[in-house]
């Protein structure tokens, strides 16, 4: 049984598109942040798949793609931390996590 | 066998991702998101990234999702607060737009000669005499060596980013007195009720610290 790069990228594209749908169609800030995590994961998977596919033709540093994924992971952790603390601050002020009701530039 | 694992986990991850964005209760979304992360970790294993597979479970399913679940439990939202008022037309628009994006990506993947010329991903890597490092790619030693030599600058910048994120998270979740200098005063007076404990800052620090390992 063989595994083509195309199939990996189809999975990646599907995960990313589902993440975009979540960001566009939901109003709950928690679920929107989860959709962002989903999109970051899709990109990670694509990076690893490309790294694996072109491994024999890789430059001396064959671990580059996976290092990239580790750094994306750290950025995702930072984004989740800051996003959730913004969520807490917003909830403290307006008692809601619904982005449809948070429509003022200055509280 | 490897390819079979990838096919099954790929299908499960896409299905679970669909459930993540459609559940009304964010607790169910979080649980399905953990399933997505575990499936992606299996795919990393098939794609010769064992270290990343472990890190994926540790950081995402462990640290980040616990952070999400902690915030969900902390807010303790009622069904009325979880109710969303998105019009059906906007949902169809969002679905159409993301489907168009998916079709665009699929078309790009199908047309790309680079992707079409890629080798089978589960066959063993041909032994080439010039590059002995290919055999150990993705293992902890190789990743660590690469991270602390070639990519040391990026690593250090990442640690600065995480430090800034910790400080930002602590600042944002800190209790403020209305009369303190620089404190935000609420015109409606709603801000005086403080039911949230100060623990989120600590949890944030834990989650961000672990991602550096």
Interface residues (C-beta under 8 A of the other chain):
Chain A: X1 X2 X3 X4 X5 X6 X7 X8 X9 X10 X11 X13 X14 X15 X16 X17 X18 X19 X20 X21 X22 X24 X25 X26 X27 X28 X30 X31 X33 X34 X35 X37 X38 X41 X44 X45 X48 X49 X51 X52 X53 X54 X55 X56 X58 X60 X61 X62 X63 X64 X66 X67 X69 X70 X71 X73 X74 X75 X76 X77 X78 X79 X80 X81 X82 X84 X85 X86 X87 X88 X89 X91 X92 X93 X94 X95 X96 X97 X98 X100 X107
Chain B: X1 X2 X3 X4 X6 X7 X10 X13 X14 X17 X18 X20 X21 X23 X26 X29 X30 X33 X36 X37 X40 X43 X44 X46 X47 X48 X49 X51 X52 X55 X56 X59 X60 X63 X64 X67 X68 X71 X72 X74 X75 X77 X81 X82 X84 X85 X86 X90 X91 X93 X94 X95 X97 X98 X99 X101 X102 X105 X106 X109 X110 X115 X116 X118 X119 X120 X121 X122 X123 X125 X126 X128 X131 X133 X134 X137 X138 X142 X143 X146 X147 X150 X151 X154 X155 X158 X161 X162 X164 X165 X166 X168 X169 X170 X172 X173 X184 X186 X190 X191 X194 X196 X200 X201 X204 X207 X208 X210 X211 X212
